């Protein structure tokens, strides 16, 4: 399949993906309701910080952090692992493989096409954060906003490529759902989703810096709340996109080897 064929198919895939996102908006609502844990954590950490700040975080800081976490979670996410497992089990992946573009591009575009619907949730949440906390809840400089966009795209890429790599394991394990569950547990603990990573002991922070989870959620949230200057932001973006490259290579190899073993079953 040529790059030209893939590029020509992109507009159609985007239209179809957006139409599906609109058609299944009830499912999206369920997804939004299932990602409200940052709002619960916000209330808990606000209560903890009411008497004294926790590190550099006071009540207002926790509000901006967890509202940003909720907003970023809507964008930097992927369900490709579940979709791959389901299509392999049902045998419907065979139909995708007959098309002139790779199923991986189709999975990616379907996820990207849902961004407008997700922005309808994320943007009002950030506006609420500004209303509650003030302008310091969001970046104050144009270059910071540029880094926010790059980090959110990188966070989505980390989520998507990890999902592809894990989903492709079902070619070898029959089902990789348990691996997905392990990934999610590590994500909740290590990503900054449940609490700011900087509140952890230094040794744990060092370990987390070498894992991919923080680069899906934590780094975009920290960029969105203007936590870093120019040099530190560049360092974190470089580390994030290094993980994008590593996970991209892993996903490509796992998928290529797995498809060779694929035999449709179910129906």
MARDREN-18310 format. One line per 3 residues: number of its first residue (from 1); their letters; for each residue y negated, x negated, z of C-alpha. Coordinates in Angstrom, 1 decimal. Layout:
NUM> A> Y X Z  ...
//
This chain:
1> XXX> 0.0 0.0 0.0  -3.4 -1.4 -1.0  -6.6 -1.6 1.1
4> XXX> -8.3 0.4 -1.6  -5.8 3.3 -1.2  -6.3 3.2 2.6
7> XXX> -10.1 3.3 2.3  -10.0 6.1 -0.2  -7.8 8.1 2.1
10> XXX> -10.1 7.6 5.2  -12.6 10.5 4.5  -9.7 13.0 4.0
13> XXX> -8.0 11.8 7.1  -11.2 12.1 9.1  -11.8 15.6 7.9
16> XXX> -8.3 16.7 8.7  -8.4 14.9 12.1  -11.7 16.6 13.0
19> XXX> -10.4 20.0 11.9  -7.4 19.5 14.1  -9.6 18.5 17.1
22> XXX> -11.6 21.7 16.6  -8.5 23.9 16.1  -6.9 22.5 19.3
25> XXX> -10.0 22.5 21.4  -8.1 24.2 24.2  -5.8 21.2 24.5
28> XXX> -8.9 19.0 24.6  -10.2 21.1 27.5  -7.0 20.5 29.3
31> XXX> -7.3 16.8 28.7  -10.8 16.8 30.1  -9.7 18.6 33.2
34> XXX> -6.9 16.1 33.6  -9.3 13.2 33.6  -11.5 14.4 36.5
37> XXX> -10.1 11.8 39.0  -13.4 9.7 38.7  -15.3 12.7 40.0
40> XXX> -13.0 13.0 43.0  -13.3 9.3 43.7  -17.1 9.5 43.4
43> XXX> -17.2 12.0 46.2  -14.9 9.9 48.4  -16.8 6.6 47.8
46> XXX> -20.1 8.4 48.4  -18.9 9.4 51.8  -17.7 5.9 52.5
49> XXX> -21.1 4.4 51.5  -23.2 7.0 53.3  -23.6 4.9 56.5
52> XXX> -23.7 1.4 54.8  -23.3 0.1 51.2  -19.9 -1.1 50.0
55> XXX> -20.7 -4.5 48.5  -23.6 -3.8 46.1  -22.7 -0.1 45.9
58> XXX> -24.7 2.6 47.6  -24.4 6.3 47.1  -26.5 6.3 43.9
61> XXX> -24.5 3.3 42.5  -21.2 5.1 43.0  -22.6 8.2 41.3
64> XXX> -23.6 6.3 38.2  -20.4 4.2 38.2  -18.0 7.1 38.4
67> XXX> -19.9 9.4 36.0  -19.9 6.5 33.5  -16.2 6.1 34.1
70> XXX> -15.6 9.8 33.4  -17.7 9.5 30.2  -16.0 6.3 28.9
73> XXX> -12.5 7.7 29.7  -13.2 10.5 27.1  -13.8 7.9 24.4
76> XXX> -11.6 4.9 25.2  -8.3 6.6 25.2  -5.3 7.1 22.9
79> XXX> -2.2 9.2 22.9  -0.4 7.3 20.1  2.6 6.3 22.3
82> XXX> 3.5 9.9 23.0  3.0 10.9 19.4  5.2 8.0 18.1
85> XXX> 8.0 8.8 20.6  7.9 12.5 19.6  7.9 11.9 15.9
88> XXX> 10.7 9.4 16.1  12.8 11.8 18.2  12.1 14.7 15.8
91> XXX> 12.6 12.6 12.7  9.2 13.6 11.4  8.0 10.0 11.2
94> XXX> 10.0 9.8 8.0  7.5 12.1 6.3  4.6 9.8 7.4
97> XXX> 6.4 6.7 6.0  6.6 8.4 2.6  2.8 8.5 2.4
100> XXX> 0.8 5.8 0.6  -0.9 4.6 3.8  0.6 3.2 7.0
103> XXX> 1.2 5.7 9.8  -0.7 3.4 12.1  -3.9 4.0 10.1
106> XXX> -3.2 7.7 10.3  -2.8 7.6 14.0  -6.0 5.6 14.4
109> XXX> -8.1 7.9 12.2  -6.8 11.0 13.9  -7.9 9.6 17.2
112> XXX> -11.3 8.5 15.9  -11.9 11.9 14.3  -11.9 13.5 17.7
115> XXX> -14.8 11.4 18.9  -17.5 14.0 18.1  -15.7 16.5 20.3
118> XXX> -15.4 14.0 23.0  -19.0 13.0 22.8  -19.9 16.6 23.5
121> XXX> -18.4 15.9 26.9  -19.5 12.3 27.5  -23.1 12.6 26.6
124> XXX> -24.0 15.5 29.0  -22.3 13.6 31.8  -24.4 10.6 31.2
127> XXX> -27.5 12.8 31.0  -26.5 14.2 34.4  -26.1 10.7 35.7
130> XXX> -29.7 9.9 34.7  -30.9 13.2 36.2  -29.3 12.3 39.5
133> XXX> -29.8 8.6 39.7  -32.7 7.8 37.4  -33.1 5.4 34.5
136> XXX> -31.1 2.7 36.3  -28.0 4.7 35.6  -28.0 3.5 32.0
139> XXX> -29.0 0.2 30.2  -32.7 -0.5 30.0  -32.6 -2.8 26.9
142> XXX> -31.6 -2.3 23.3  -29.2 -5.3 23.3  -27.4 -3.7 26.3
145> XXX> -26.9 -0.5 24.3  -25.5 -2.6 21.5  -23.0 -4.2 23.9
148> XXX> -22.1 -0.7 25.3  -21.1 0.4 21.8  -19.1 -2.8 21.1
151> XXX> -17.3 -2.5 24.5  -16.5 1.2 24.1  -15.0 0.5 20.6
154> XXX> -13.1 -2.5 22.1  -11.9 -0.3 25.0  -10.6 2.3 22.5
157> XXX> -8.9 -0.5 20.5  -7.2 -1.9 23.6  -5.9 1.6 24.5
160> XXX> -4.8 2.4 20.9  -3.1 -0.9 20.2  -1.3 -0.9 23.5
163> XXX> -0.1 2.6 22.8  1.2 1.6 19.4  3.0 -1.4 20.9
166> XXX> 4.6 0.6 23.7  5.3 3.6 21.4  7.1 1.3 18.9
169> XXX> 9.5 0.3 21.6  11.2 3.6 21.2  12.7 2.2 18.0
172> XXX> 14.7 -0.1 20.3  15.0 1.9 23.5  15.4 5.4 22.1
175> XXX> 12.5 6.5 24.3  9.6 4.4 25.7  8.1 7.1 27.8
178> XXX> 9.0 5.3 31.0  7.2 2.2 29.7  4.1 4.4 29.1
181> XXX> 4.3 5.6 32.7  4.4 2.1 34.0  1.4 1.2 31.8
184> XXX> -0.5 4.1 33.2  0.2 3.2 36.8  -1.0 -0.4 36.2
187> XXX> -4.0 1.1 34.3  -5.0 3.2 37.3  -4.7 0.2 39.7
190> XXX> -6.2 -2.6 37.6  -8.7 -1.0 35.2  -11.6 0.0 37.5
193> XXX> -10.8 3.7 36.9  -10.1 4.4 40.6  -12.7 2.0 42.1
196> XXX> -15.0 -0.8 40.9  -12.9 -3.9 40.3  -15.5 -6.1 42.0
199> XXX> -14.7 -4.5 45.4  -11.2 -6.1 45.3  -10.5 -9.5 46.9
202> XXX> -11.3 -12.5 44.7  -7.6 -13.4 44.1  -6.8 -9.9 42.8
205> XXX> -10.0 -9.9 40.7  -8.9 -13.2 39.1  -5.5 -11.8 38.3
208> XXX> -7.0 -8.6 36.8  -9.4 -10.6 34.7  -6.3 -12.0 32.9
211> XXX> -4.8 -8.5 32.3  -5.8 -6.0 29.5  -6.4 -3.0 31.7
214> XXX> -10.0 -3.8 32.9  -11.1 -4.2 29.3  -10.2 -0.6 28.4
217> XXX> -12.3 1.1 31.0  -13.9 -1.3 33.6  -15.9 -3.5 31.2
220> XXX> -17.3 -0.6 29.1  -18.3 1.2 32.4  -19.9 -2.0 33.7
223> XXX> -21.8 -2.4 30.4  -22.9 1.2 30.5  -24.3 0.9 34.0
226> XXX> -26.2 -2.3 33.1  -24.3 -4.5 35.6  -24.6 -7.8 33.7
229> XXX> -27.0 -10.0 32.0  -26.7 -11.4 28.5  -24.4 -14.3 29.2
232> XXX> -21.9 -12.5 31.4  -21.9 -9.6 28.9  -21.0 -11.9 26.1
235> XXX> -18.2 -13.5 28.1  -16.7 -10.2 28.9  -17.0 -8.9 25.3
238> XXX> -15.3 -12.1 24.1  -12.4 -11.6 26.6  -12.1 -7.9 25.6
241> XXX> -11.9 -8.6 21.9  -9.5 -11.5 22.5  -7.2 -8.9 24.0
244> XXX> -7.8 -6.6 21.0  -6.5 -9.5 18.8  -3.5 -10.1 21.0
247> XXX> -2.5 -6.5 21.3  -3.2 -6.0 17.5  -0.7 -8.8 16.7
250> XXX> 1.8 -7.4 19.2  1.5 -3.9 17.9  1.9 -5.1 14.2
253> XXX> 5.0 -7.1 15.0  6.7 -4.5 17.2  5.9 -1.7 14.6
256> XXX> 7.1 -3.7 11.6  10.4 -4.7 13.3  10.9 -1.2 14.7
259> XXX> 10.4 0.6 11.4  13.2 -1.5 10.0  15.5 0.0 12.6
262> XXX> 14.3 3.5 12.1  16.8 6.2 11.2  15.6 9.8 11.4
265> XXX> 17.4 12.1 13.7  16.8 15.4 15.3  15.2 18.2 13.3
//
